[in-house]
C-alpha cells in the first residue's frame, strides 16, 4: 500500500496543483476543491495511471484513501 499511496500522492498533486498530504484516513472532505467533479477527474487519472478500471459501485464504496489504495492494489494483481 505504501507504493500505491506515494503514487496517489503524485497524482493528487498533479490534479490539485498543490501539495496534498495523503494519509490512509484522508477523505474528500479533507482536501480543498475535492468535489464531485474533481472526484471523477481523480478516478479517471488513477485508472489511466495504473491501467485499471473501476465499476461505479466500487468507486461509491470507497470511503477514504486507504480503502482506495486497497482497491487499486486488488486491481493491479
Buried (B, 14 or more C-beta within 10 A) or exposed (E): BEEBBEBBBEBBEEBBEEEBEBEEEBBBEBBEEBEEEBEEBBBEBBBEBBEBEBEEEBBEEBEBBBBBBBBBBEBEE
